[in-house]
């Protein structure tokens, strides 16, 4: 039997309030946006540097 998050919450007696659920969702969205910005930044830097990314000094 697979234990789900809801089962674990019931066993531990942890029940989040609506404010806590909203805060967690907001925090998750903020982390996702920051990660997406970082990925785009790396992609743009790679495009700008072009093939020079592969040229390493010996």
HELIX and SHEET records of a PDB file:
HELIX    1   1 UNK A    5  UNK A   12  1                                   8    
HELIX    2   2 UNK A   18  UNK A   49  1                                  32    
HELIX    3   3 UNK A   50  UNK A   54  5                                   5    
END                                                                             
